[in-house]
């Protein structure tokens, strides 16, 4: 995972095909409470991809509620900028 600190927005990440960065993925519990998890994502042709085992809690939350929020962050999940949040379309399983 490259540490590209020059990224300033999610839109910039989407336009740089082949780039990767750590993103704070917030998935939601059934009661609506958000749970943030830093994940490595890769941008390919305007779409963000990440991998996780199906048995993880984030995968289970996404299976129940496919809407997520994304924000740029560090590998430890710090520095997520609320102003930089990006609400995308529902997630899809590949």
N, C-alpha and C positions, 0 to 999 in steps of 0.2 A: 504494500500500500504506500503510495507516494505521499509525502507530507507537503502538499502544495499549499503553502500559506498565502499565496497570492489570490486565492479565490475569495471573492467578497460577496458572492450571492449564489443561490441555488441555480438561478438562470445561467450564470456563467459556467457552472459545472455541467449543465445540460448541453451547452453549445460546444464544449470541448470534448468531442468524441474520443473515447479511449482513455480519458483521464479518470483517476480514482481519488477518493477522499473519504475521511471519516465523517459520518453524518449521524446526528442524533435522531433516531427513528422513534417516534412516539406512537405506540399502539394503544388501544383502549380496551379496558376490562368491560365485562358485561354491564357493570354499574355506571359506566361512562368515565371512570377515572383513568387518566392518561399515565402510561408508564414509559419513560424514556430509556432507550438503550443505544449506546454508540455502536454503529456497524460500519464496515467498510463497503462502500458502494462504488460501482464503476458505471460510467456514462458511455452508452453506445447508441449513436444515432438519435439522440434526444430522449432516450429512455434510461432510467436508473435501474441497476440490477444489484442484488446482494444474495448471498447464500446463507442458509441456516438449517440445521437439522429440523425435521418436522416435529420432533419431540420437545422442542424448546417452548418456553412459555410465550415468547413473542410470536412464534408461529401459530400457537393455539389462539392467542388473542386476535391475530390477523384473520384466522379462519372464521372467527365469530363476527368480527367487525373489520372489514377490509379497508376502511378509511384510516389513513395515517397522516401525521404531520412530520415534516423533515426540516432540519436546521443544521447548518454547518457547525462543527465542533472539533475539539481535539480528540486524540485517541482515548483519553480518559472521560470524554463526555462533557468537558468543561468548555465554557465560552460560547455555548449555544446562544445565538442572538435572536430574541423574540421578534425583533424587527425584520430578521432575515428568514422567518418561517415561511414555508411554502406548502400550500395545501394542494396535493395532487389528486389525480383520479384514484379510484380504488386499486388496491394491489391485486396482482394476478399471480397464480401459481404457474410455474413452468415445469 
